[in-house]
Amino acid sequence: VLGTFGEDFLQAQAALIVLTIAQFIRATTGPVGYLLELTGHQDESARVRGVSSTLNIFLNLIGIHLFHQMLGNGILGAAVATAISIVVERIWIDALVRKYIKVNGSLFSQVRSVFQK
């Protein structure tokens, strides 16, 4: 599909795959961030999002440079850095929801409960 826009877009294929995997992981945890914010734990949620955003900026500064030197493709470094920060944020928020609200909202817990019955 990317090739229909030109040869230059094919370089973004690996980055698109990495970001798609990160978004899939984000989707499997469900809307736990909203749950945390709407139950009075918005300060914790803001802290997680702030740290994750800072981590994303820091990893992008490093990742773009390293991937550009190693592979000649800085966009892949940006995608990997962003994917890491998304996964860290999701794991952290999911852990806080389990701690404070005692809810496991991830897709994997729902599938597991179906098979345990």
BALO-964027 format. One record per residue (C-alpha): residue number from 0; residue in three letters; chain; x, y, z negated. Coordinates in pm, 1 decimal. Each point is the difference from the previous one (the first is absolute). Layout:
[NUM,"ALA","A",[X,Y,Z]]
...
This chain:
[0,"VAL","A",[0.0,0.0,0.0]]
[1,"LEU","A",[281.9,240.5,-84.4]]
[2,"GLY","A",[150.6,-54.7,344.4]]
[3,"THR","A",[-298.9,162.6,166.0]]
[4,"PHE","A",[112.0,332.5,-145.3]]
[5,"GLY","A",[352.4,-32.8,136.4]]
[6,"GLU","A",[326.8,-179.2,-67.4]]
[7,"ASP","A",[92.2,233.8,-286.3]]
[8,"PHE","A",[-296.2,-124.4,-203.0]]
[9,"LEU","A",[129.4,-357.8,5.0]]
[10,"GLN","A",[272.7,103.4,-245.4]]
[11,"ALA","A",[-272.3,55.8,-258.7]]
[12,"GLN","A",[-125.1,-359.3,14.0]]
[13,"ALA","A",[202.5,-124.4,-297.2]]
[14,"ALA","A",[-92.7,306.4,-205.7]]
[15,"LEU","A",[-366.4,-54.2,79.6]]
[16,"ILE","A",[21.0,-362.2,-113.3]]
[17,"VAL","A",[167.1,97.3,-329.4]]
[18,"LEU","A",[-260.8,268.3,-69.5]]
[19,"THR","A",[-283.0,-238.1,90.4]]
[20,"ILE","A",[125.8,-251.7,-255.0]]
[21,"ALA","A",[22.0,272.6,-264.5]]
[22,"GLN","A",[-355.3,113.4,74.6]]
[23,"PHE","A",[-119.1,-360.7,-22.9]]
[24,"ILE","A",[156.3,-26.8,-345.5]]
[25,"ARG","A",[-166.1,327.9,-96.7]]
[26,"ALA","A",[-335.0,-131.3,121.1]]
[27,"THR","A",[27.9,-327.9,-190.5]]
[28,"THR","A",[24.7,180.5,-332.8]]
[29,"GLY","A",[-330.0,176.3,59.4]]
[30,"PRO","A",[-98.0,345.7,-120.3]]
[31,"VAL","A",[168.5,-41.2,-337.6]]
[32,"GLY","A",[145.8,350.8,14.3]]
[33,"TYR","A",[-346.5,150.0,1.5]]
[34,"LEU","A",[-103.8,-231.9,-280.1]]
[35,"LEU","A",[288.8,123.7,-210.1]]
[36,"GLU","A",[-81.8,364.1,71.2]]
[37,"LEU","A",[-372.3,-32.0,-65.2]]
[38,"THR","A",[41.9,-168.4,-337.5]]
[39,"GLY","A",[197.3,276.8,-168.0]]
[40,"HIS","A",[350.4,-111.0,93.9]]
[41,"GLN","A",[57.0,263.7,264.6]]
[42,"ASP","A",[322.3,117.9,-166.7]]
[43,"GLU","A",[152.1,-345.6,38.3]]
[44,"SER","A",[-116.5,-15.5,360.0]]
[45,"ALA","A",[148.9,342.3,74.4]]
[46,"ARG","A",[329.3,-105.6,-157.1]]
[47,"VAL","A",[15.8,-314.2,213.2]]
[48,"ARG","A",[-82.2,190.9,316.4]]
[49,"GLY","A",[257.2,268.5,-80.6]]
[50,"VAL","A",[275.4,-252.3,-64.0]]
[51,"SER","A",[-97.1,-195.9,311.5]]
[52,"SER","A",[8.0,314.4,212.8]]
[53,"THR","A",[340.0,95.3,-137.0]]
[54,"LEU","A",[122.6,-354.1,60.9]]
[55,"ASN","A",[-133.0,19.9,355.8]]
[56,"ILE","A",[191.2,322.3,70.7]]
[57,"PHE","A",[319.5,-137.2,-154.5]]
[58,"LEU","A",[-21.4,-332.3,186.4]]
[59,"ASN","A",[-76.4,179.1,327.5]]
[60,"LEU","A",[311.2,214.6,-37.1]]
[61,"ILE","A",[208.6,-312.1,-46.7]]
[62,"GLY","A",[-189.5,-236.7,231.2]]
[63,"ILE","A",[-13.0,223.6,304.7]]
[64,"HIS","A",[372.3,63.0,-18.6]]
[65,"LEU","A",[96.9,-363.8,-62.1]]
[66,"PHE","A",[-227.7,-150.1,262.6]]
[67,"HIS","A",[107.9,259.7,251.7]]
[68,"GLN","A",[365.9,-88.7,-57.4]]
[69,"MET","A",[-55.7,-376.3,-5.2]]
[70,"LEU","A",[-266.3,-43.7,268.3]]
[71,"GLY","A",[-25.3,336.1,168.2]]
[72,"ASN","A",[-363.8,12.9,-107.0]]
[73,"GLY","A",[-71.3,241.3,-284.8]]
[74,"ILE","A",[-376.2,-41.5,34.1]]
[75,"LEU","A",[29.0,-357.3,-125.5]]
[76,"GLY","A",[182.2,128.2,-309.1]]
[77,"ALA","A",[-283.8,242.4,-64.4]]
[78,"ALA","A",[-255.4,-278.9,38.4]]
[79,"VAL","A",[184.6,-230.8,-239.8]]
[80,"ALA","A",[39.2,280.2,-255.2]]
[81,"THR","A",[-368.0,87.3,20.4]]
[82,"ALA","A",[-101.4,-365.7,-24.1]]
[83,"ILE","A",[210.3,-45.8,-313.5]]
[84,"SER","A",[-155.2,303.3,-166.6]]
[85,"ILE","A",[-351.7,-118.9,91.7]]
[86,"VAL","A",[64.0,-344.6,-148.7]]
[87,"VAL","A",[156.7,145.0,-317.4]]
[88,"GLU","A",[-295.9,234.5,-46.1]]
[89,"ARG","A",[-253.5,-278.4,49.6]]
[90,"ILE","A",[170.2,-242.3,-237.0]]
[91,"TRP","A",[33.8,269.8,-266.4]]
[92,"ILE","A",[-360.4,122.7,28.5]]
[93,"ASP","A",[-130.6,-356.8,4.1]]
[94,"ALA","A",[194.1,-73.7,-319.6]]
[95,"LEU","A",[-142.4,312.4,-166.2]]
[96,"VAL","A",[-355.6,-95.1,95.0]]
[97,"ARG","A",[53.2,-344.4,-150.1]]
[98,"LYS","A",[147.1,155.1,-314.5]]
[99,"TYR","A",[-253.7,275.5,-64.0]]
[100,"ILE","A",[-320.2,-123.0,161.6]]
[101,"LYS","A",[58.7,-376.6,-10.5]]
[102,"VAL","A",[-102.6,-37.7,365.1]]
[103,"ASN","A",[186.3,-190.4,267.8]]
[104,"GLY","A",[-120.0,153.5,323.7]]
[105,"SER","A",[238.3,-163.0,243.9]]
[106,"LEU","A",[-120.9,-220.4,281.8]]
[107,"PHE","A",[220.1,-284.6,-119.3]]
[108,"SER","A",[-168.2,-14.5,-340.5]]
[109,"GLN","A",[-341.7,-14.0,167.6]]
[110,"VAL","A",[107.0,-284.5,229.9]]
[111,"ARG","A",[157.0,-184.9,-292.3]]
[112,"SER","A",[-320.9,27.4,-204.4]]
[113,"VAL","A",[-204.7,-146.9,286.3]]
[114,"PHE","A",[223.9,-307.2,20.2]]
[115,"GLN","A",[11.5,-50.7,-377.5]]
[116,"LYS","A",[-378.0,-44.5,-22.8]]
